[in-house]
């Protein structure tokens, strides 16, 4: 831009695509200063952004406006207003109370003797000091341009810092779903910062959940938002056609078909691929100008690796889901040996989870109990059918054989290094122990019985009494409630019985949702 551009007598019309604006706060008690400043900077643009002006006529108004607009880039601040040091107090308020280190403060004074430059520069965190008499239109243009460049660089560094902080925080637990979202959000922030564009960025994918690894995708309407920032921050999980304008959908379609990067106006759409999926796109808007070769290489590197990173998480979740399904199906296979098979193991899982959460168990541990609970009777695989399915009361010798299923289950599971299987071993061994010590196989008492076993014991008895078995009919709820309440302090942990009584409606809903097939 030439030196005399702003003040040419007959300026040529300029056609520019503006992308947002820089906020400038004018603080002065003279209305003429506001008018002249706005006029002198009316055609100012920097990085395809114009200026948005806010006016304050006192130190008090200035404090309110900067508090409302913390993203203000520049403050043109008069010193003497309602008091001789009103402007200096505003500067101190911004830095020390609002802790806003980003905004560039340019001090303007008509009375330099009242606020000597050297003293002000030393005592106050301001960025420039100008006398109103020396601040001509051209010098105003120069100081605004240099201040905006400083503000841009400071904000770029701040965005990089925030992005790195997110990545570092996510790296501690990279393979949890929440942390992966945080990781990609951090990388998006880093990428937009390095490119010098605004905060609007978006990653859309065809495979958002484990077990849904997609193949070739050639239709952008099949994509959904995985991560976003700026205007897309709250759009996660939505179909892409609900988020993007038609012209952007056209760019997405072109990127999918070309398997490359599409650069248009002030945005780009990059195709992301990996070994398993071919249908993720990265969108970044607000590009400040032409993309350099180094920036293009950075974008290509990101688009090549971001999908691979996410799929590693998907595969981890797939392994975990597979383990849990094997546990569930193994438990069902054991239950199917009974004459009346049903959804007992599934109900046990959800009942145990509900009781564990109400007991105060952490989410991770409650989930472990939920996935392990179906293994409680895995030892019945070693019990003969004649005893397991006998429709009458077992003889004493038969009962001793039946009781061995707890030890059999424990022996089957005890040597596993997997936390779910280890929890299953504990449950298999302890779920027939009783609070008063009269249970089996070892006669444990009170809190010596593992909490997994105590919860599983109550869940198992509740579900068994409420459903038909080969040796009995289903009991009504009031009879079940009376029996369990009577066994508090005897068979069951009294605290768990109280929790059970307070949540029985929710537990009954679980029974209704997963009825036995023969009912």
N, C-alpha and C positions, 0 to 999 in steps of 0.2 A: 504494500500500500504506500503511495507516495506521500511526502510530507504535507502537501497542500490539498490532499484529497478531500478532507472534511469541509474545506472552505473554498473550493472551486466555485467560480461565479455561475457556471452553467454545467453542473455535473451531469455526466452521462448516466442514464438509468442503469441500475445494476440489478441483475436477476440472480438471486441467491436462494438456496434452500436453507432456511433457518431451522435449527434443531435445538430448541430450548433457549434459555437465556441465562445470563449472569446477573445475580442480584447485587444492586448497589444501593447502599443506604446513605442518604444525604442528611447530615445533622447540622443545622444552622438556624439561628433565630431571625435571619433576614430572608423573607420570601424571594427577593430578587436573586439571591445566590442560588436557590433551588431552580428557578426558571432558567437562569443563564447556564447552569451546569447541564441541565437536561437538553437545552437547545444545542450546546456545543457537542454533546455526545449522542445526539439523536440518531445519527447514521452509523454509529460505531458497531462493528462486529468483530468477533474473535472466535476462530474455530467454528464458524457457521452458527454462532450464537450472538444475539443482540443483548442489550442491557435492559433490565427491569429495575425501575427506580422506586424507592420508598423514601418518604420524607418525614423527618422529625424536627421539631422547632425548639426542643428543649432537651436537656440531659435526661429528664424523666421519661419523655416519649421515646428517646433513643434506646433506653434500657428495655422498655417494653417491646419495641420492634425487633431488636436483636435477639431477644428471648423467644419471640414468636417465629423468627426466621434465622435459625442457627446456621443455615447454609448460605448466608450472605457472603459474597466474595470480597467486597470492598466497602469500607466505611470512609466517607469524606467527612471528617469530624472537626467542627469549629471548637475552639477552646473556650472563649468567653460567651456565655449565654445567660441563663438566669443567675449564675454566679461567675466569678472570675476564673474558676477552675472546673466548671461543669463538664467540659469536654474531657479533661484529664481524669475526672472521676468515672466517666463513662468508659474510658480505656481501661482503667483499673478494674471496673466491674466486669467487663468482658473477659479479661484475662484471668482474674483471680477468683471471681465468684461463678461465672458461667464456664470457666475453664475452656474457653474457645480460643485455641491457639492457631486456628486456620485462617480466620478472616484477616484481611490486610487492612490495617488502620493507617489512613493518611491524615495527618493533623494539618488543618488549615486555620490560620489565625490572621486577623487584621491588626493585631497588636503584639508583634513579636517580642517587645520588651517585657510584657507581663509573663510570658512563658518562654524563656530563653531556650534556644534549640539544643545546646549542649546538655543543659540540665534535664530537659524533657526526654531526650534520647537516652540518657543514663538511667533516669528514674522510672520511665514508663515503657512498656513493651509496645512501642509503635513502630511502623515500618517506613514512614517517610514524614517529613516536616516541611510544609510549604507556607510561605507568606501569601496572602490573597493577592497582593499586588504583583507578585512574580508569576502567579499561576495563570498564564495566558491559555487560550484555547489549544494551541499546539502543545504546550507543556502539560496541560491537563490530559490531552490525548496520550502523550508519552507516558505519563505516570500511571494512567489507567491500564495501558497496554502492558507495561512492565509488571504492574501489580497483579494483573490477571494471569500472566505467565507464572509468576511465583505461586499464586493460589492454585493454579492447575497442577503444578509440580508437587506442591504440598499435598493436595488431595490425592494425586496419583500414588504418592508414597504411603499415605494413610490407607488407601484401598488395598495396596499391596500388603501392608502390615496386617490389616484385618483378614485378608485372604490367607496369608501365611499362618495366622493364628488359628483360623478354622481348620486348616490342613493339619497343623500340629496337634490340635485337640482331637481331630478325627483319627489320627494315626495310632493313638493308644488303643483304639478298638475298631479298626478299619472294617472288620467283617461283620459288624452289626448293621442292620438296615438303617437305623437312625444316623449312625456315624458316616455311612456311605453317602447319604444325602448331604450331610454337612461337608464331607470331603469334596464332592462335586460342586457344591455351592461355592466353596472356597476357591476351587480351581477356576470356576467361571469368573469369580471376582478378580482373581489374579490376571486372567486373560483379558478381561475388559479394561483393567488398569494398564496393562502393558500396551495394549492397542490404543490407549488414550480415548476410548469411547465412553458413552454414558453407561448407566447401570442396567439397562434393559438387555437381558440375555436369557436364553431359553434352550433347554435340551429336551427333545422329544424322542421317545423310543417305542418300539413295538413290543418289548418284553420287560414289564415292570416288576414281575413277581417270579419267585423261584418256581421252577416247574413249567414255565411258559417260555421256553427258549424258542424264539420264532425263526422261521426260515426267511426266504426271499420276500421282501416287501416292496411293492412298486406303487402303492397307493397311499398318499400322505394322509388320507382320511382315516387310515387304520392306526395312526400313531396317537399316542397320548403324552401329556406333559410329565416328564420325570423330575426336572429341576428347573427353577426359574428365579430371576431376581429383577429388581426394578418393578415395572408394571406387571410382570408375570409371577411375582413372588407368591401369590396365593392361588395359583392356577394348577398346582400339582394334582395329577390324577385325572384331569379333564381332557376330553378329546381335542385334538389340535384344531379342528375346524370351528370349535366354540371359542377359541382364543385368538386366532389370527384372522386378519382381513383377507378378502379374496385375492388381492394382488400378492400377498405373502404366500398364500397357498400355492400360487402359480410358481413362485420361486422354489418352494419346497418340492414341488413336483419335478421341476427341472433338475434339482440337486439329486433327487432319488434316481431319476432316469440316467443321468450322466455319471453318477457315482463320484462326484467331485465337489468342488467348492464354487458356489455362485456368488459373485460380487455385483451388487446393484445399488446405485446411488450411495446411501450412507449406511448400508447394512450388508451382511453376508449370511449365507446359509451353507454350512459344511456337512457333507455326507460322512457318517461314522460307520465303520464296518469292523468286523472281527471274524474269528473262525466260526462262531456259532450263529451270529445274527447279521442281517444286512438290512437294517431299517431304522437307524437312529440319525437324527439331524440336529445340528447345533446352529442356533440363530443368535446373532449379535447385531444390535442396532447402534446408531449414533457414531459411526466411524468418522473421525475428524477430517479425513482426507484420503489420498491414495495410500494403499497398503504397500509397505516396503517388502522386499524379498525376504528379509529376516522375519518380518511379521507373518508372512504367508507360510514360512516354514514352521513357525510356532503353531499356527492354526492347524496345519496339516498334522503335526505331531500330536496335538491335543485330540483331534478328530480320530486319529488312528488308535489312540490308547485309552480314551475315556470309556469306550464301550467295553474294551477288554477288562478294565478295572471293575466295571459294574458286573460283568458276567462272572468274574471270580467270586463275587458275593453271591450271585445267583446259584452257582454251582455248590458253594458252601451250604447255602440254605437247602438245596436239593438233597445233599447228603444227609443233613439233619432230618429233613422231612422223611426221607427213605428209612432212616433208622427208626423213627417214631412209628411209621406205618408197619414196619416189620414187627415191632413190639406189639402193636395193636392186633395184627393179624395172627401172630403166635398165640396171644391170649385168647382170641376168638376161637382158634382151633382147639384149644384146651376146653373151653366152655362148650363147644359143639359135641364133645364126648357125652355131655349130659343129654338125657332124653328130651328135655325141654330146653332148647337153645334160644337165646334172645340177645338183647342189647345190654346185658349186665355189665360187661367190662367198659362199655362206652359210658354208661351212667355212672359207674364207679369213678371214672376219670374226672368227669365234670363235678360230681358231688365233692370229691376230695379237693379239687381246686377251689370250689366255693368256700368250703369250710376252712381251708388253709389261709385264704385271703382274709376271711373274717377273723381268724385266729391272730392275724398280724404277721403272717409269713411274707417275706419279700417276694416280689413278682417272679424273679428267676427261680427261686426255690419252690414256689407254689406250682410253677409250670413243670418243674422237674418231677414233683409228686404226681401231677396230673398225668404225665406221660408214663410214669413208672407204675401207677396204681393198677393198670390192667394186668400186671404180672403177679398180682397177689396170690392167685391160685394156680400158678404155672406148675407147682409140684404135684397137682392132681394127675399130671400125665403118668405118674408112677403108681396110681391107685387103680386096682382092678375094677372093671366095669360093674361086676356084681355088687361091689360095695358102693361105688360112686353113684350108681343109679338105682339102688335098692329102694323100693317104694314104702318100706316099713322102717321102724326104728332099728338102728344097728345094734347088734349084739356087742358085748364088752370087748371081745377080741377084734371084731370088725371096727369098732370105734378107735381102738389103738392103731390099727392100720390106717384109718382115715386121718388121724392126727399127724401121721408122718409126712403128709403133703407139705407142711410148713418147712420141715428140715430138707425134704427133697428139693423144694423150690429154692431154698437158700443155697444148697450145694450146687445146683445148676447155674446159679447166677453170680455167686460170690467172687469169682476170680476175674470178672470183667474189669477193664480199665475205663469203661464208659460210665459217666455219671448217672445216666438214666438206669442202666442195668444194675449199677451198685445200689441205687435207691430201691430198685425192684427187689433185690436180695434182702434188704432190710425189711421191706414191707412183707415179703413172703414169710420171713421168720417171725415177725412180731405182731401180725394182724390178728392173731388168736390169743395173745396175752391179755390179761385182765388187770384193771387198775388195782384190785385188791390182792393180786398175786396168785389167783387160783386158775390162771389160764395155762396155755401150753405154747411151745414145747419146753420152756425152761422156767416158767413160773416167775417171770419178771413182775415187778410191782411199781405202781405209780409212774413217776417221771423216768424211771429206769427203762421203761418202754419207750422206744424212739417215737418222736412225734409223728413221723410218717405212719408207723404202725398204729398209733392211737386214732389218727384220723381215718385211716383205711378200715379199722375195725368198726367204727361207728357207721361209716358209709356202707360197708358190706352188709352189716346186720339190717340197717334201715332198708336198703334196696331188696334184700332177700325176704324180709317180712312183708314188704308191700307187693311181692309178686309170687305167683304160683310156682311151686317146686314139685318134684315127683313125690315128695313125702308130705305135702301140705298145700292148703289153699292160700290165696293172697289175703292178708289181713287188712281191715279198714284202718284209716289213718289214726283215728282216735285211740284204737287199741295199740298201734305201733308207738304212738307218742307216750302213752301211759307206761308201756314196757320199757322204753328207753329212759324215761324220766326215773323210773324205779331202779334202774341199773346205774344211775349216776353215783360215782364213788365205789361201785362194785365192779361192774364189767367195764364201764366207760369213764374217761376223764371228765370230772364234773364241769370243768370250764367248757369243754367241747359240747357237752349236753346243753348248756345254757345257750351257746352259739347256735346249736342245731335248732333249738326251740324258737329262737328269734328269726331263723331263716328258713323255716320249714316250707313256707309258701314258694320260695325260689327253688327249693329242692324238689318240691312236688311238680314244678314246671319242667324240671329236667326229666322227671319220670314220664310226664305227658309227651314230651318231645321225642323220647326214644323208647317207645313201648316194645314189649316182646312181640315177636312175629306171630305167636299163637294166641295173643290176647285180642 
